[in-house]
Amino acid sequence: MKQQQLLLRERPNGLPDENTFEFAETDQGSPEKGEVLLKTLYVSVDPYMRGRMSDAPSYVAPFELGEPLTGGVVAQVIESNSDDLKKGDIVRGNLPFQEYHVQKPSHVSKVQTNGLDPSAALSVLGMPGLTAYFGMMHIGKPKEGETVVVSGAAGAVGQVAGQLAKQAGAHVIGIVGSEEKASYIKEKLGYDEAVEYKKDNFEEQLKNACPNGIDVYYENVGGEISDHIWPLLNTFARVPVCGAIASYNLEEGEKDIGLRVQQFVVKARVLMQGFIVGDFSDHYAEAYQELAKAVEKGKLHFEETIYEGFEKIPEAFLGLFSGANIGKQLVKVAEKE
Ligand code: NDP
């Protein structure tokens, strides 16, 4: 039996395009003793994958040319030669982007779906949800009455981060790229205000939305947007630096230069901390419980933008950089059996 894989064909310089990717056919494989055969249900496309397409040193190894991309996958066990997983079980893993996988059960973890579609294991109850939780609750630490600003507010991480700040009693403002997203974060997520950065009067909108300055800035995007944040930071503001998507597609040699931040950080004694979700792995269980409880009680809303079909993975990934997604961007590859 043959299956499709998605390979990295060439390293992009700037924004990836159709030459970055290549589909290939390979054998599906069959499980030996102690192994299972998994069918991919959902693939997660994430901004950090752009970094892995380049060979610059980072906290995670680059993808290899001619090899499958890897990332968050939710899959179902369709054949089991192991006592640890049975046919029908749903698992999540960091797996190659292909339709089937022969794996040892220890390489994946069983997903508790809590009555939700298993896609949630890649969104609100998966890596993006945990990232939002740790950045906001362990670094941002919003307090009642404080002003919190979240960039990338309608995305996978931002949609959760803003709601957590709201639950802590903060006044929460989201920065988004469209009117549709502005409505989404206010009406569905309960953000107090939305600021649209693609409009000419972005700076004025931001200042008007933050008359008392900013106590927590949850940084998802970097670039020019953030230049307008630094002067508004209050004394002892906290800035969890989660991502900087605005600079992920810089061309070779292009520099990411904006307003220098030091004077604002010193003057306001700002705590600015970069982090990756894995830094908090000792606390995954407690964060998962919090998020799952909030979803169950209807206190944490989330959206997923789901493209259908394995061949849609490149389009779904590229859409992250043009703002095509509301909530978590996923690709549905197959139906659950
Ligand atoms: P999103 O679901 O937010 O998708 C990306 C969004 O970013 C787009 O929808 C778009 O929204 C916005 N965007 C794209 N390009 C730009 C740009 N040039 N300037 C401003 N905004 C832009 O992604 P995630 O929630 O998965 O990730 C958000 C951030 O968090 C990323 O920077 C990512 O790398 C980071 N991250 C970090 C982790 C960590 O461990 N530190 C883990 C997970 C994510 P819009 O329409 O509003 O422009």
Residues whose N, C-alpha, C, O or C-beta is under 5 A from the ligand:
A	BS01	NDP	P47 Y48 T131 G152 G155 A156 V157 G158 I175 V176 G177 S178 N220 V221 C242 G243 A244 I245 A246 F275 I276 V277 L320 F321 S322 G323 A324 N325 G327
